[in-house]
């Protein structure tokens, strides 16, 4: 390999690493925003979040109402000594998790 080729390989390797790190950090920030929103909504209702799990849409009430722009969460929370379940359809939009312009926007389902 000549010097120019080596420099190109190093340059593209650095670019790939920077892009990969940016993507990982973006996904972490998105999940953090969703978890903050879940905690905010449940707390506003007088509940306490005990568990949050990201689930496959096929195992949720959103089976026919989600696509690649959504993340589905199953939330277990406690309210007045009772354990309850809620479902949250979040949006994969880091800068605005409440954006409703997607085919399937943000939505909550609360089980009794």
Protein Blocks (a to p, Z undefined) as FASTA:
>chain_A
ZZklmmmmmmmmmmmmmmmmmmmmmmmmmmmmmmmmmmmmmmmnopacfbdcdddfklcc
klmnccfkbccddddddeehiacdddddddddfklmkbckbfbdcdddddZZ
